[in-house]
Amino acid sequence: MKKATFYTELAYLFGIAGLALGTAFMEKANMGISMVVAPAYLIYLKLSKVWTFVTFGMAEYSLQVVLLVIMVITLRKFKVSYLFSFVTAIIYGFTLDGCMALVANIDTSTFATGIEFYIIGLVLCAIGVAFIFHTYIAPEVYELFVKEVSIKTHSNINHFKIGYDCFSCLVGIILSFLFFGLFHFEGVKLGTIICALVNGRIIGTISHLMEKHLNFIDALPLRKYF
């Protein structure tokens, strides 16, 4: 079967949109945020009580600066293109805040609605990551870290992603205890644990389907700059 052409630049835009909207849906479901963004979400919850101007998006790109530094130290190399990951993080942060505002007034108080929003959010996030893996444009630092370190360590990217997700989940739990009291789970809930266990596999499946049906090609001659 002939594959449909899909531009890698569009994959970048679709990836950011999917991640931002998916995260907003999961936050609205109140069943547990994605483990990857759980640390940033908890920092946002804590700081926004003191400084009301702090947003989820701001916490996201601030934390990603720290992760970018850790990645550079781990890889022992630096590329100028890595800086664009921070630009991507800022774009994502503003998109996330926009998506949060978009769903802010939707009533998700019923259990059924919460489940629906959680599942939709989980799938949207997985689709977003899968798209990001198929673009040459520097992704968010989260995805860049997984991509670059898995290459450096000769690890399967999907398996490495699962391990990274579980570690992020653990950090989220620790921050929840530190900020809100021992055994108080804020942001990190059952949905977060489920996401940590299945997200990598869902991303792998979606990525496989994309590669089966889509032919990713560059529309612009910009790959050499990344």
N, C-alpha and C positions, 0 to 999 in steps of 0.2 A: 504494500500500500504506500502511495506517495505521501511523504510528509509535508505538512503545511509549513510555510516559511514564517518564522517569528524572529523579529529583530531583538538583539541582545540589549539594546538601549531601552526598548519597551519592557523587557524583562526586569530591568532595573526599576523602572517606574511602578510596574505592577507589583514588584517585590515590596517596595516601601509602602505602597498603599495597602497591600494585603496584611503586612505586619502591623501597621498602625490601626487599621480598622479591626483586625482580629484581637489585638490587645485591648482596644476600647470595649469590644463586645464581652471579653472575658472579665474585665474589670467591672462592667455593669452587671454581669451575672452574679457577682459576689460569691463565687464558688471556689475561688482560688485563681490567682493570676498566673500567667505563664512563668515557669521557673527561670527562664533567661532574664526576664525583666523584673523578677521578684525583688532582687536587692535594690534596684533603682526605685521601685514602687514603694518599698518600705522607707527608704531615705526621703522620698517625696512626702509620705504620710507624716513622718516625724518633723521634717523641716517646715512643712506648710502650716503646722500648728503654731510655729513661732514667727515665720515670715510668710504671710498669706500670698505673696507674689510668686512663690515657688510653685512650679507646675510639674506634672509627671514628665513632660517632655524635657524640661530643664534638668531634672534629676537624671534622666536617661543620658543626655549627651555629656553631662559632667562626669558621670561614672565611667563612660566609655573612654574619656581622656586617660583615666587611670589604667584601664585595661589595655589601651594602646601602648602606654609606656611599658607595662608588664610584658606585652607581646614582643616589643622591640628588644627588650633585655633578654627574653627567652630565645629569640631567633638570632641575636647578636648581629643584626643588620637593620638598616633603615632605608626605606624607599620613599621618595617624595610622594608617590601615589598613596602611601599610607595616610598622608595628611587629608586626602580627599575622603577617607573613611570618616574623619571627624566632620567634614562638610556634610556627608551623607547622614551622620548622626544628628546634626542640627536640622537638616531637612526633615528627617524622620520625627524629631522631637516636635517640630511645629505641626507636622501632619497628624501626629498622635494627639496633640492638644486640640486640634480641629475636630478629629474623630470623637474625642471625649465629649466635646461640646455638642456634637451632632446627636449623640445617643443619651445625653444627660437627662432629658425630660421623658424618656421612654420608661414606662412602668414595668419593672421586672420583679415585682414583689412576690409573685406566685412561683412555686417550685418548678412548675412546668416551663414557664417562661425563662426562668434562670437556667434550666437544663438546655433549652433551645439556644439561648445566647452563648452558653459555654461551648456547646458543640460547634456552632457556627464560628465562634472565635478561634477555637482550636484548629479547625480546618483552614480558616483564612490565614492564620499564622504559618501553618505548614506550607501552604501554597506560596506564601510570601517568601519563605526561606528557600524553597525549591527554585523559584524564579531568580532569586539573588545568586544562587549557585550557578546559574547559567548566563551570567553577564560578566563582562570584563571590567566594568566600572566598579571601583572600590565600594564594597558593601559597608554596612554598619560594622563597627569594630567587633561586635559579637560574632558575626558570621565570618569576618576577615580572620579573626583569631582561630576559629575552627578550621577554616580553609588553609591558612598558612602553617599552623602548627601541625596539622594532620599530614601535610606534605613533608614538613621537616622531619617528622618522626616516622614517616612511611606507614601511616595508619589509614585504615579505611575511614573515609570522611563521615559516613553515616554512623559507624560505631563510635568514632571520636565525638561526634555530636551528642550521642546518647550519654556518654560519660560526662561531657561538659554540662549538659542539661541537669544531670543528677547533682553535680557539684554546685551549680547555681542554686538549685533547690535547697541544698544543705546550708549555703550561705544565707539564703532568705529566711530559713527557720531560725538560724542563730541571731540574725538581726531582729526578727520578730520578738524573740525572747529578751534581747538586750533593750529594745526600745519600748516594749509594751508589757513586759513582765514574763517570768518563767512559765512555760506551757500556755502562753497566750498566742494563739495563731492569728495574726492579722495579715491578710493578703495571701499568706501561704496556707492553703487549706487542702481538702481532699482532691479538689480539681487540679491543684498544682502537682500533687504526687502522681496523679493519673497522667497528666501532661508529660511529666518527666519520664515516665515509663514508656509511653506510646508515641511521643512526638517524633523521635528519631526514625522510628519505623514508618510512620505516616509520611514524613518528608521523603524517605527513601522510595516509598511506593509512588508518591506523586511525581517525584523526579524521574523515575523509570517510565511512567506514563507519558510525561512530557517528552522525553527522549525518543519514545516510540512513535509519537504522533507529530512532533514538532522538529523542524530543522532550524536551530538557532544560528543566525548569521549576523554580522555587523552591518549596520546601515551607514555608519560613519567611520572614517579612517582614524579613529582615536585610540585604538587598542594599544599602540606603541607607547602611549603616554602613561599607561597603567601597568 
